[in-house]
């Protein structure tokens, strides 16, 4: 980064350096003089023990405007109080990934110029820091989440003897190396070997927050059949429980017809009844019934009114599939298992998500596996052994102190 100074400039800088008491200005003078002598940006940074971009900023400030005084705000001019308030509000609503973008916004909006160092100092002064924002599901419904929390608290308060509550979910960890932050010696650029394998385990688990016990099973694929098998495993693991409340998300694996039939849910059972008895395959729940199907159903209603809750007010012409199913008499539910479905887009309401995070920390983060067999073995060991060892430390992390999300306004 060679620059050329006149003899007059050099002499002036040398004299100022001798009398200057501000070490920051002295560093700027040294950077300019050394650049004039042909030192590289890296050499100057090493000599002054500052970052290379800082060296570049010092030299650029001097070359463009002979600036040596450190910035406490703007470079060529400062923002007034109202402009400062407006920019702070703007930055609170918009996340920029670099100071260059903010500098450009300030220049375009207010005609005020900043150097990168000057903008960095301005941001620090006004209590901004460079960090990653937290993701929030864009489509979550705040009211439905609040309603679920109330229902959950009521469920807990009214649990009978021998009743338990389990949260279930599936996760699909891959063998690929998961690079994350960690403690590394300052100045050292640590390298970690990586594996890009897409081989994965389909893991379904259930956690009891009261005992912190966890059940896991591996499946070829996560679907209704796998969920039914897992529900049977849960039932077998709780032989003394009078009732088992299952809380799960509304994914297809948990709401499939197969799961509904296993739990004797009215919707699924009545669909099967109409199909097997009359050959009527109902469309999706919210779909209006086809004309031909309406004729068939009218005939069924007239012949077998006892199947329906209130035959007198049943108007087949206006019903959707779900409304028709709701008019059929409900079957006997499963004697032990009760499914409770979470609101859509609500991972924050399922504590087992935190268990998956703990698993990643112990098994996957910054780890390399030579084979898929080794990877699977580590996952299995975590749940069969490590989990019980770290159990005392988990209650503060895995619990039902649900995070209450706030809607994010897109701008």
ABEGO torsion letter per residue (X at the ends): XBBBBBAAAAAAAAAAAAABABAAAAAAAAAAAAAAAGBBAAAAAAAAGBBAAAAAAAAAAAAAAGBABBBABBAABBBBAAAAAAAAAAAAABBBABAAAAAAAAAAAAGBBBBAAAAAAAAAAAGBBBBBBBBBBAABBAAAAAAAAAAAAAAAAABBBGBBBBBBBBBBBBABBBBBBBBBBBGBBBBBBBBABABBBBBBBBBBAAAGBBBBBBBABBBAAAAAAAAAAAAAABAABABBBBBBBABAAAABAAAAAAAGBAAAAAAAAAAAAAGBBBBBAABBBBAAAAAAAAAAAAABAAABABAAABBAAABBAAAAAAABBBBBBBAABBBBBBBBGBAAABAAAAAAAAAAAAAABGBBBABAAAAAAAAAAAAAAAAAAAAAAAAAABBABBBBBBBBBBX
